[in-house]
Amino acid sequence: MLTLYGETVSSRLLLGTAQYPSPKVLGEAVKASGTQILTVSLRRETAGGGTGGQFWEMIRELGLRVLPNTAGCHSVREAVMTAKMARDLFGTDWIKLEVIGHHDSLQPDVFGLVEAARILSDDGFKVFPYTTEDAVVGEKLLEAGCEVLMPWCAPIGSARGPANPDALKSYRAHFPDTPLVVDAGLGRPSHAVQVLEFGFDAVLLNTAVAKAGDPVAMAKAFAGAVEAGRLAFEAIPLEPRDMAVPSTPVIGMAVFE
Ligand SMILES: CC(=O)[C@@H](O)[C@H](O)COP(=O)(O)O
């Protein structure tokens, strides 16, 4: 079970709703993924290019927890305004906060992020910040009122998977008691297994499912991956060893007559 801002869900997969080939495929992929939390953007193109009433209606009908996001916002002002519109539209104080700092890499502007997180937390929002794996920034986000951190593992949409696994492991070790969701850059189910094995609490992804050859099958594959990764983490995997260790114990000497 995963608890985020006091709400408990059983799925450790948070799914984005953009770029699907059609609303129908989106709906089927969401069901196949088993997700209980959907992130929706107020600014970006939605499934099949449709925006507005029909899309929001469909999201509501799925009956899942909605985590609106500020994707596409490049300033504190824009992000705060978008968050407030999302609160009115969806009736939720949850917000996935993105303040993009770099056009090419879509890297977060961590200074703007902390500032926006503080403004929104003071206004009663429950902020899920999309951030880098920098622990100092993580500390500042906690001080600003965040109770969940969402470090990237690679640039949004890159599908590269954990670009810096050691940094992610250090991040996990630095925040042992904070729910940590790896957000962005995952490309394959094996990437989700990897970060769940590191001890991350969940993953948030969009492109890897929406742009897969078969989004519904890929959603199902990710559902299995997060379960496998979590189970493996709880089972305490072996650390890699430098030397060979015989896996079959040998007692005494074989006797040949
Ligand atoms: C939809 C959303 O919130 C993205 O901004 C998010 O960061 C996911 O990234 P990927 O598309 O790389 O999974």
The ligand as a Tripos MOL2 file, in Angstrom:
@<TRIPOS>MOLECULE
LIG
   13    12     1     0     0
SMALL
NO_CHARGES

@<TRIPOS>ATOM
      1 C1          2.4530   13.5330  -18.0600 C.3       1 LIG1
      2 C2          3.4640   14.0800  -17.1860 C.2       1 LIG1
      3 O1          3.1910   14.4260  -16.0950 O.2       1 LIG1
      4 C3          4.8400   14.2040  -17.6860 C.3       1 LIG1
      5 O2          5.2310   15.5200  -17.6150 O.3       1 LIG1
      6 C4          5.6480   13.2690  -16.8570 C.3       1 LIG1
      7 O3          6.7180   13.8690  -16.3010 O.3       1 LIG1
      8 C5          5.8780   11.9660  -17.5110 C.3       1 LIG1
      9 O4          7.0550   11.8480  -18.2340 O.3       1 LIG1
     10 P1          7.2320   10.6840  -19.3160 P.3       1 LIG1
     11 O5          6.3240   11.0330  -20.4300 O.co2     1 LIG1
     12 O6          8.6860   10.6820  -19.6820 O.co2     1 LIG1
     13 O7          6.8190    9.3910  -18.6750 O.co2     1 LIG1
@<TRIPOS>BOND
     1     1     2 1
     2     2     3 2
     3     2     4 1
     4     4     5 1
     5     4     6 1
     6     6     7 1
     7     6     8 1
     8     8     9 1
     9     9    10 1
    10    10    11 2
    11    10    12 1
    12    10    13 1
@<TRIPOS>SUBSTRUCTURE
     1 LIG1         1 GROUP 0 **** ****
